[in-house]
Amino acid sequence: MGIYNGVVKQASKILLIIVLLQLVGVSGLFAQTLDSYEYNSEFIWGINKNSYGGLIGGFALKKAWRVNKKLFETFGLEIVNVKNPHEVRMQAASGNYFIYGKSNYLYALRLQYGRDVILFTKGPQQGVEVKAVFAVGPTIGIVAPYYIQVSDNGQSYYTYNVVYNGTQSFGDIQGTGSLFEGIGNSKIQMGGNFKAALNFELGTSKSQVTGFEAGFLLDAYLKKVELMPNVENYAIYPTVFLTLFYGSRK
């Protein structure tokens, strides 16, 4: 049940944000007119928040081409940092923070092919365009060692970075190692992903797009990804997410 507890807590926060954003834009749905405008392609990028990530879960890119009046073909890329739900940031004696018990990062590169279906169109410079979003594709999991900064016998004036292996004393740990320090020693773990979401475009310009996408995503790997050796690790990561995006269309 541990895998779902963190999801539920994060989902409640994300759903609250979704409700607030919908309240802001819902009046626009009733302001739609027959003077709608069409576009043939769009490119968007966004910042992602999800139930298996931190404050910023990752980044997303998507390119879409019109197939017919209501349907778009899409190609997407998401780059996110996936965390074990048992991870807790702790403060060392030095004042720096680290995650005690963490041995690896998991960076997920999700390639996605999908369809966007327009549910509600919008008038020029008014209203909200709503799409149903579906995508599927491979996930390339980059498993990189988690480095910590340690000292000899708690003497913080002399420190060095090592991979956490469970033998370092809590009192000797002074913080987290350098960002992306373990990338050069990464291992690849393959998997797949599936996404289902709703996309709300709130922009007022014909050539620019602004809005948010909220929904469900499932990452599944061929085997468990060891992020923390002393707790339960998982091969399947169901997550709810919210992506704030901006882009252009023509």
Beta strands, then each sheet from edge to edge (+ up, - down):
strand 1: 41-50
strand 2: 58-68
strand 3: 71-82
strand 4: 89-91
strand 5: 97-99
strand 6: 104-120
strand 7: 129-145
strand 8: 147-152
strand 9: 155-163
strand 10: 173-176
strand 11: 187-201
strand 12: 208-225
strand 13: 234-249
sheet 1: 1+ 2- 3+ 6- 7+ 11- 12+ 13- 1+
sheet 2: 4+ 5-
sheet 3: 9+ 8- 10+
end
